[in-house]
């Protein structure tokens, strides 16, 4: 009896192994591999090859670059070549999960998933642990996808970018930028700032938005329904010249995440500044003339710091009403975040903060304009530099 049970068990194991053995006529229809480190933003690599409904092969290569390589193929040969790598490194034999015996934080994670036209699939992955031949297999995949790095990709430009956010407690935001023949049309509605307007801006801003899309990996996501009545629902809609789109809806309660906040900040440059000036800094570097004024609130008083040539500093105390007059003067300079580029350099730099959490950050190389602003500020601060 025991011998019969043993034979049945062996036969069961054998047939189980046979059922999991790859069939020579099976063809891959999907392949994905990812390896990254949790402590570094752009690192490792990610490859994804999938079959679209229309039969095209969709390829995405992301090797620690903000700009992904994404394209479509008509020929499915790429799956045959990937299957050869899968078979060579016996990836079908990988366990489903790899983890070390000891707990390790901030390490490397990896995942592997692929499936065949027979519906059979293989999934494996781990954290700080891997199969014996993992390093060689990872290098083989990296070497293989290098050949697709120079694959010609049609120009992909944003034609429309739209962000909306609302809740039942007064939040009403819509930012929409649409490409035009000569200029882009920008529509802004922000209830908090009591501001609504349609502006004409450079099409170059759409390229800047594309950079943000790349850096923050804005992609199609599953829409989520809020579970909290106080939640703010937001939506991203991006339409490309290629016909591709990104469209998803999600929500936040009290926390505005890095993904959403980056785009909100991008459009804030066109919102009118509100509130009272609480901090001001300006610096002028024209020829040998290097002057810097710095004003901030310390305890209950405002301090003025004046830096002349050779960075010699003088310190003064000024009354709060002086800040009100300074704010009026800055408004006459006709500078704003949308009009003037800020790169932290230039012949002149102006930075200002307001109690509304608005900020002004502008710089330029127009020496004539810089000289005029410097002269106005020197005349303004002169009575207090005693």
C-alpha positions in Angstrom: 0.0 0.0 0.0 2.8 2.4 0.9 4.6 1.5 -2.3 1.5 2.3 -4.3 1.0 5.7 -2.7 4.7 6.5 -3.3 4.4 5.7 -7.0 1.2 7.8 -7.3 3.0 10.7 -5.6 6.0 10.4 -8.0 3.7 10.3 -11.0 1.8 13.3 -9.8 5.0 15.3 -9.3 6.3 14.2 -12.7 3.1 15.3 -14.5 3.1 18.5 -12.6 6.6 19.3 -13.8 5.6 18.3 -17.3 2.6 20.7 -17.2 4.9 23.6 -16.2 7.6 22.8 -18.8 7.6 25.5 -21.6 6.1 24.3 -24.9 8.3 25.0 -27.9 5.4 26.4 -29.9 4.4 28.9 -27.1 5.0 32.5 -28.0 5.3 35.4 -25.6 2.6 38.1 -25.7 3.8 40.1 -22.7 7.1 40.7 -20.9 8.1 43.0 -18.1 11.2 43.4 -15.9 12.0 46.0 -13.3 14.9 46.5 -10.9 15.3 49.6 -8.8 16.6 50.9 -5.4 14.2 52.5 -3.0 16.6 55.2 -2.0 17.4 56.7 -5.4 14.9 58.3 -7.6 16.3 57.6 -11.1 18.1 54.3 -11.0 17.9 50.7 -12.2 15.9 49.8 -15.3 12.4 48.9 -16.3 11.4 47.1 -19.6 7.8 46.4 -20.7 6.7 44.8 -24.0 3.0 44.2 -24.5 0.6 43.3 -27.3 -2.1 45.9 -28.1 -5.6 45.1 -29.2 -4.7 46.1 -32.8 -1.8 43.7 -32.8 1.0 46.2 -32.5 3.8 45.6 -30.0 4.1 48.3 -27.4 7.7 48.8 -26.0 8.7 50.9 -23.0 12.3 51.3 -21.9 13.1 53.2 -18.8 16.8 53.0 -17.7 17.0 55.7 -15.0 16.2 58.5 -17.4 13.4 61.0 -16.9 12.7 60.6 -20.6 11.3 57.2 -21.3 11.8 55.5 -24.7 8.4 54.4 -25.9 7.4 53.1 -29.3 5.4 50.6 -31.3 6.5 47.7 -33.5 4.5 45.9 -36.2 6.8 42.8 -36.1 6.6 40.4 -33.1 10.2 39.2 -33.5 11.1 41.0 -30.3 9.0 38.4 -28.3 11.0 35.6 -30.0 14.3 37.2 -29.0 13.0 37.7 -25.4 11.9 34.1 -25.2 15.4 33.0 -26.2 16.7 34.9 -23.2 14.0 33.5 -20.9 14.9 30.0 -22.0 18.6 30.5 -21.9 18.5 31.6 -18.2 15.8 29.2 -17.3 13.5 31.9 -15.9 10.7 29.4 -15.7 12.5 27.8 -12.8 12.6 31.0 -10.7 10.7 30.9 -7.5 7.8 33.3 -7.1 9.4 35.2 -4.3 12.9 35.9 -3.0 13.7 37.5 0.4 16.7 37.4 2.7 16.5 35.8 6.1 17.5 39.1 7.8 15.4 42.3 7.4 17.2 44.9 5.2 15.9 48.4 4.6 16.4 50.7 1.6 17.7 48.0 -0.7 17.0 46.7 -4.2 13.7 45.3 -5.4 13.0 43.5 -8.6 10.1 41.9 -10.5 9.7 39.7 -13.5 6.4 38.8 -15.2 5.7 37.3 -18.6 2.9 35.3 -20.3 2.4 33.3 -23.4 -0.4 33.0 -26.0 -1.4 29.8 -24.2 -2.4 32.0 -21.2 0.4 30.4 -19.1 2.3 33.0 -17.1 5.4 33.2 -14.9 5.8 35.7 -12.1 8.8 36.2 -9.9 10.4 38.9 -7.9 12.1 39.8 -4.6 13.9 42.2 -2.3 17.6 41.9 -1.7 17.6 38.3 -2.8 17.6 36.7 -6.3 18.2 33.5 -8.3 21.8 32.3 -8.7 22.1 33.5 -12.3 20.2 36.7 -11.7 23.1 39.0 -12.3 23.9 37.4 -15.7 20.2 37.4 -16.7 19.8 41.0 -15.8 22.8 42.0 -17.9 21.5 39.9 -20.8 18.2 41.9 -20.7 20.1 45.2 -20.4 22.3 44.4 -23.3 19.4 43.3 -25.4 17.3 46.4 -24.9 20.3 48.6 -25.8 19.7 47.9 -29.4 16.3 49.6 -29.2 17.8 52.8 -27.7 18.2 54.4 -31.1 14.9 53.2 -32.5 13.3 56.2 -34.3 10.3 57.5 -32.4 7.8 59.9 -34.0 7.7 63.4 -32.3 5.3 63.3 -29.4 4.1 66.7 -28.3 1.4 67.7 -25.8 -1.5 69.3 -27.6 -3.7 69.7 -24.5 -2.9 69.6 -20.8 -5.7 69.9 -18.3 -5.8 69.7 -14.5 -8.9 70.1 -12.4 -9.6 69.8 -8.7 -12.7 70.4 -6.7 -14.5 69.5 -3.4 -17.8 70.5 -1.7 -16.1 73.1 0.4 -15.1 75.7 -2.2 -12.1 74.3 -3.9 -12.5 74.9 -7.6 -9.4 74.8 -9.8 -9.0 74.3 -13.5 -5.8 74.8 -15.5 -6.0 74.1 -19.2 -3.3 74.8 -21.8 -3.9 74.1 -25.5 -1.4 74.3 -28.3 -2.1 76.9 -31.0 -0.5 77.7 -34.3 1.6 80.5 -32.9 0.8 80.6 -29.2 -0.9 78.4 -26.7 -4.2 79.3 -25.1 -4.2 79.1 -21.3 -7.4 79.0 -19.3 -7.1 79.5 -15.5 -9.9 79.3 -12.9 -8.9 79.3 -9.2 -11.6 80.1 -6.7 -9.2 80.5 -3.8 -7.5 83.4 -5.6 -10.8 84.6 -7.0 -9.2 84.6 -10.4 -10.4 83.4 -13.8 -8.9 84.4 -17.1 -7.8 83.2 -20.6 -4.3 84.1 -21.6 -2.0 83.7 -24.7 1.3 82.1 -23.7 4.2 80.5 -25.5 3.9 77.0 -26.9 7.2 76.4 -25.2 5.4 76.0 -21.9 3.9 72.8 -23.2 7.4 71.4 -23.6 8.1 72.4 -20.0 4.9 70.5 -19.0 6.2 67.5 -20.9 9.4 67.5 -18.8 7.2 67.4 -15.7 5.2 64.5 -17.1 8.5 62.7 -17.7 10.1 63.5 -14.3 7.0 62.7 -12.3 6.0 59.6 -14.4 2.5 60.9 -15.0 0.8 57.9 -16.6 -2.5 56.3 -17.1 -3.7 55.2 -13.7 -6.8 53.5 -12.3 -9.4 56.1 -11.3 -10.1 56.1 -7.6 -13.4 57.1 -5.9 -13.0 59.1 -2.7 -14.2 57.6 0.6 -14.1 60.9 2.5 -16.7 63.6 2.0 -14.0 66.2 2.6 -11.8 64.8 -0.2 -10.7 66.9 -3.1 -11.1 65.1 -6.4 -8.6 65.9 -9.1 -8.2 64.8 -12.7 -5.3 64.9 -15.2 -6.0 64.9 -19.0 -3.1 65.0 -21.5 -3.6 64.7 -25.2 -0.7 64.2 -27.6 0.0 64.9 -31.2 0.3 61.1 -31.8 -3.3 60.5 -30.6 -2.1 59.0 -27.2 -3.8 60.2 -24.1 -3.4 60.2 -20.3 -6.7 60.5 -18.4 -7.2 59.5 -14.8 -9.0 60.8 -11.7 -8.0 60.4 -8.1 -8.4 62.3 -4.8 -6.6 63.7 -1.8 -7.8 64.7 1.6 -5.3 67.0 3.5 -2.1 66.0 1.8 -1.2 67.3 -1.6 1.3 64.8 -3.0 4.5 65.5 -5.0 2.9 64.4 -8.2 0.0 66.8 -8.0 1.8 69.6 -6.2 4.4 69.9 -9.0 1.8 70.7 -11.6 -0.1 73.1 -9.3 3.1 75.0 -8.7 3.8 75.1 -12.4 0.6 77.0 -13.1 0.8 79.2 -10.0 3.2 81.5 -11.9 0.1 83.0 -13.7 -1.9 83.6 -10.5 -2.0 87.1 -9.1 0.1 87.5 -5.9 -2.0 88.0 -2.8 -1.2 88.9 0.8 1.4 91.1 2.5 5.1 91.1 1.9 7.0 89.4 4.7 10.3 88.7 3.1 12.3 90.4 0.4 15.7 89.8 -1.2 17.3 91.3 -4.2 20.8 91.2 -5.7 22.4 93.2 -8.5 25.6 92.3 -10.3 26.3 94.9 -13.0 30.0 95.2 -13.8 31.8 95.8 -10.5 28.6 97.0 -8.8 27.5 94.2 -6.4 24.6 95.2 -4.1 22.3 93.1 -2.1 19.3 93.9 0.1 17.7 91.3 2.4 14.6 92.0 4.6 12.9 89.5 6.8 10.8 89.3 10.0 12.6 88.3 13.1 10.6 87.9 16.3 8.3 91.0 16.2 10.4 93.3 14.1 11.7 93.5 10.6 15.5 93.4 10.0 17.2 95.0 6.9 20.5 93.6 5.9 22.5 95.5 3.4 25.5 94.0 1.6 27.8 96.4 -0.3 30.9 95.7 -2.3 33.2 92.9 -0.9 30.1 91.5 0.8 30.4 93.9 3.8 27.1 93.6 5.8 25.3 96.2 7.7 22.2 95.5 9.8 19.2 97.8 10.5 15.8 97.5 12.1 12.8 98.9 10.2 9.1 99.4 11.0 6.4 97.1 9.7 4.8 99.9 7.6 8.0 100.1 5.6 7.2 96.6 4.2 3.9 98.0 3.0 5.7 100.7 1.1 8.3 98.3 -0.2 5.5 96.0 -1.5 4.0 99.0 -3.5 7.5 99.7 -4.9 8.0 96.1 -6.1 4.7 96.2 -7.8 5.8 99.1 -9.9 8.7 97.0 -11.3 6.3 95.0 -13.4 8.0 91.7 -12.8 6.1 88.4 -12.4 6.8 84.7 -12.3 5.3 84.1 -15.7 7.0 86.9 -17.6 10.6 86.7 -16.1 12.6 83.5 -16.1 14.3 82.5 -12.9 17.5 80.5 -12.9 19.1 81.9 -9.8 21.7 83.9 -11.8 21.7 87.0 -13.9 22.6 90.6 -13.5 19.6 91.0 -11.2 17.6 88.7 -9.0 14.4 89.5 -7.0 12.9 87.1 -4.4 9.8 87.9 -2.3 7.5 85.9 0.0 4.0 86.8 1.2 1.9 85.8 4.1 -0.5 84.1 1.6 2.3 81.6 0.8 2.7 83.2 -2.6 6.2 83.7 -3.9 7.9 85.9 -6.4 11.1 84.6 -8.0 12.5 86.5 -11.0 15.8 87.3 -12.6 17.2 88.8 -15.7 20.1 90.1 -17.7 18.6 93.4 -18.9 21.2 95.8 -17.4 19.1 98.9 -18.2 16.1 97.5 -16.4 18.3 96.2 -13.6 19.9 99.7 -13.1 16.5 101.3 -12.9 15.2 98.9 -10.2 18.5 99.2 -8.3 18.3 103.0 -8.4 14.7 102.9 -7.1 15.6 100.5 -4.3 18.7 102.6 -3.3 16.5 105.7 -3.0 13.9 103.7 -1.0 16.3 102.2 1.5 18.7 105.2 1.8 16.8 106.8 4.8 17.1 103.5 6.8 20.8 102.9 6.2 21.9 105.1 9.1 
